[in-house]
Amino acid sequence: MAPPSASDPSDYFGNGTAQTVTVIVTPGMTGYDIGRALQSASVVKSAKAYDDAANRDQRSADIRAGSYILHAHMSAAAALNAIVTQTPAPAP
């Protein structure tokens, strides 16, 4: 499956806005659970878009529990990349 394009209504495009958002990943969360948390925080447009991106990227298996700083309105692929390249802070 190809990554979403700028015209895909189910996903945002790019690295998001200047607004930062903190998202908590807890132990045992699935890709879809993380996607729902990201959607709820306005990071990604849909949990499904994030879950699809996570299923295409093996690095998603290494996501650790903790607190992540992300941007609002990121593409699902950009959000996933930001998560897998960050060292999470301990969740409050």
N, C-alpha and C positions, 0 to 999 in steps of 0.2 A: 504494500500500500504506500502510495506517495505521501510525503508530508503535506499538510494543508497549505493552501496558497492564501494570498492576501484577500481573495474573493470568497474564501470558505467561511460561511456564517457560523460554523461551529467552533471556530478558534480565532483568537487574536493573532496579529502579525507582529513579529519583531520582539524586541527586548523589554517592552513595556514603557510605562511612564516614569517620571521622576519620583512619584509617590512610592515609598517603601512600605512593605507589609511584613509582619512577622507571622509565620505559620509554624505550628507545632506538629511534629510527627511523633506519634507514640508507638511503643513496641507493638508489633503484630498488625499494624496497618497494611492493607493491601494497596496496590497501585490505584484502584478505584477509590478506596478510602482517602488516600492522599489527594487524589483529584477532587473529591468532594470538599475537602478542607481548603484546597486552593481555590475552587470555584466560590465557596462561601466567603473567602477573603478577597474576592475580585482579582485574584492573580491570573487565573485562566478563565476562559469563557465557559468551558464545560468539563465536567469530570471525565466524560468519555474521551474527549480530545487528549487529556493528560494520560489516561489509562492506555489509549492507543499508542501514544508516544513512548510510554514506559515499556509497553510490550515489544516495541521495535528496538529498544536500546538495552543491551545486557547490563549496562552499568546500574540500571534501576534496582537490580538484585542486591546492590551494596548500600542502599540508602539506610542511614542510621537514624535512630530516634533522636529527637532534639528540636531545637528552635532554629528556624531558617529565616534569613532576611531576604525578601524577594521584592519585585516591583509589581505594581498593579498593571493589569492588562498585558501580560506577557503571552507569547505563543506557548503552547503546551511544550514544544520541544525546547524552547528557551528556558522555561521554568524547570524542566527536568535537568537540563544542563547546569543551571545555577545550583540546584540542589545537590547533584552528584559531585560538583567541584568545590562545595563549601564544607568546612568542618563545622558541624552544628554546635551551637551553644547548648548547654544543658537546659532542658525544658523547665520552666518555673514550677 
